[in-house]
Amino acid sequence: MNEEEYIGTIININNKPWRVAEKVLTREWKYTLSHEKIDGTYESMSLNESALEQIVKSGSKVLDSELK
C-alpha cells in the first residue's frame, strides 16, 4: 500500500478515533496520529510505518478511506 494513502485516514485505536496527520522521513517513515479531546485539545502519538500497517491489518476500524 502506498504510504500517502494513510494521510487523513481515521483509525479507531482503543475506542478513540485517531487521524493520520503527518508523515515524516527520519531513519524510517514515521506517522503522527492525532486525537481531538472533548475540551478541544489534542493528543498525539507517533508510529513507524510497520506499526501503523499492523494496526490496520489487525482489524481496527478504518474510516474515511477504503483501506483493505
Secondary structure, 3 states (H helix, E strand, C coil): CCHHHHCCCEEEECCEEEEEEEEEECCCEEEEEEEECCCCCEEEEEEEHHHHHHHHHCCCCEECCCCC
